[in-house]
Amino acid sequence: MDTADLIEVLADRLGPASVLTAQSELEAFQADLLNKYRVPALCVVKPANTEEVAATVRLAREAGVKVTPAGGRTGFAGGAVAREGTSQIVVSLERMRSIRALSPVDDVIVCDAGVTLAEIRQAAEAADRYFPVSHGGEGTSQIGGMVATNAGGNNVLRYGMARANILGLEVVLASGDVWDGLRALRKDNSGYDLKQMFVGSEGTLGIVTAAALRLQPRPRERASALCAVPGPQAALELYNTVRSSAGELLSAFELMPHSGLELHLARAETTQVPLSGRHEWMVLLEAETSIPDLDLGGLLERLLGEALEQGLIEDAAVARSLAQRNAMWALREGMAEAQASSRLVIKSDTSVPVSAVAEFVDRATKAIHALLPDAVPIPFGHIGDGNIHFNIGAPPGMSAETFASNEARLSDAVCDTAIQLGGSISAEHGIGQLKLDKLRKAKSKTELEMMQRLKNSFDPDNLMNPGKIVEADDPALKQEAQS
Ligand SMILES: Cc1cc2nc3c(=O)[nH]c(=O)nc-3n(C[C@H](O)[C@H](O)[C@H](O)COP(=O)(O)OP(=O)(O)OC[C@H]3O[C@@H](n4cnc5c(N)ncnc54)[C@H](O)[C@@H]3O)c2cc1C
């Protein structure tokens, strides 16, 4: 079967409306969110159910055509866009949108892969439960994408990454077989935990078609505070102090530099920061509990009062209403959004041990200034998880083109600093096609070979999302292994 036949056979099997070939319809699937990658696809297939996903994979396999799964396409690593130089179809899960089951007793929700993260959070809330994975892209990102990227977000500190909230999966394998691993068990030591292979695999091992997700008791009290801190070291000490007293109630602890906030404030029309004066560093922290009437606001006020006396904070505001809380988070999310599509900001997604965050910020700042003295460090993010997005703003007046020509060495400097401190080049966004070189630099030969063996055993023909993370029988890795 050649590629033209494949499109025809797919249209026969799934119905013509499920196979898009018009350029205008393909457009959105051929570029990533940041417009870094623009790669043509043969067609976009939109299966309506698991059996149609399996049929699509089997037919693509017969035609020797590669398969790229696409969720909400909010990923930052170019994972949902085909790889240049291969003939690929994109399989979009967006028509698979059913919530299959929800059991408050089991604390489990089972859904199709195309349901959005926001929809799952709403469905949980309607059943008086809570699904804790949450981030700025949740209105569009899908559960399949969340699984495939092992998404993190704002509540990892308390609830873990997506991985910690997944009980079971249904996956279409590269063979076209369906693996029904949709178990909702809390305890299951019956052999290898296969679902974990697919979490964070970025579509390279199979297509996730459904997930059983773990729910939590719904938080009934929440308290949030915005604090001005003298610097990252003080932020770290504040984190340690608050965590010692608030324990598991602490659910978010976010570092916000003025350099990042400035970008947001420049775009926002009415936003106000609820602290007086200009502060180089701020922290947004939040505590939550499912126990009604617990005075979390009072607890935070007491802890922050003590921190003020110790010089760990310079000023603080505790949110007294939902509107005030939302306004604080709007600052945090607005800061990330202002950078997301800017060509004058180089993005990073590094993590280090929590204890090394301040040293990381200090060393990475020196490293980028050694390369480009007027570059603007914008280190922000999930300090409680050691996940600092050490973004870099262009020196004032520098053109986007000149700045882009510095990207590789600036980005390497940040990643190298993280690695030296025992960190990771990708905390939550994944490798995709963005960080292939960095992955090879960061991992040992032994680890890369283990990854290669895993890929070979799940997808020996390199059908699934080739050119992301690792290829089956990757020639570059083979060469490295021999050298
Ligand atoms: C404003 C904003 C804020 C964000 N904040 C965060 C954050 O704080 N933390 C965080 O972790 N991420 C964040 N993200 C990134 C993004 O939302 C997550 O990576 C998300 O999990 C991706 O889901 P998606 O459905 O959009 O996946 P896509 O972007 O469509 O795909 C991502 C990868 O998963 C694969 N994939 C998608 N669906 C499937 C499937 N069903 N089966 C197998 N593979 C599949 C794709 O091939 C690709 O490799 C943010 C994004 C935006 C736009």
The ligand as a Gaussian input file, in Angstrom:
#p B3LYP/6-31G(d) Opt

LIG

0 1
 C        0.111000      28.511000      29.126000
 C        0.720000      27.142000      29.328000
 C        1.204000      26.774000      30.567000
 C        1.752000      25.504000      30.757000
 N        2.208000      25.170000      31.996000
 C        2.706000      23.934000      32.192000
 C        3.163000      23.549000      33.492000
 O        3.134000      24.327000      34.445000
 N        3.620000      22.290000      33.647000
 C        3.671000      21.398000      32.597000
 O        4.093000      20.255000      32.798000
 N        3.284000      21.750000      31.361000
 C        2.801000      22.981000      31.135000
 N        2.412000      23.343000      29.874000
 C        2.699000      22.429000      28.742000
 C        1.567000      21.506000      28.310000
 O        0.326000      22.035000      28.603000
 C        1.712000      20.108000      28.854000
 O        2.895000      19.555000      28.398000
 C        0.529000      19.194000      28.457000
 O        0.552000      18.053000      29.274000
 C        0.541000      18.742000      27.013000
 O       -0.740000      18.189000      26.702000
 P       -1.320000      18.266000      25.231000
 O       -2.577000      17.490000      25.199000
 O       -1.389000      19.650000      24.756000
 O       -0.185000      17.444000      24.459000
 P        0.463000      17.781000      23.039000
 O        1.197000      19.063000      23.084000
 O       -0.539000      17.603000      21.965000
 O        1.515000      16.576000      22.955000
 C        2.619000      16.518000      23.812000
 C        3.346000      15.181000      23.594000
 O        2.512000      14.107000      23.996000
 C        2.231000      13.232000      22.894000
 N        0.826000      12.853000      22.997000
 C       -0.257000      13.671000      23.028000
 N       -1.383000      12.938000      23.179000
 C       -0.996000      11.649000      23.257000
 C       -1.687000      10.407000      23.419000
 N       -3.012000      10.361000      23.544000
 N       -0.958000       9.261000      23.451000
 C        0.380000       9.289000      23.315000
 N        1.084000      10.424000      23.160000
 C        0.405000      11.591000      23.130000
 C        2.559000      14.027000      21.633000
 O        2.960000      13.181000      20.578000
 C        3.694000      14.912000      22.138000
 O        4.896000      14.211000      22.079000
 C        1.836000      24.601000      29.666000
 C        1.331000      24.965000      28.405000
 C        0.777000      26.220000      28.239000
 C        0.256000      26.561000      26.883000

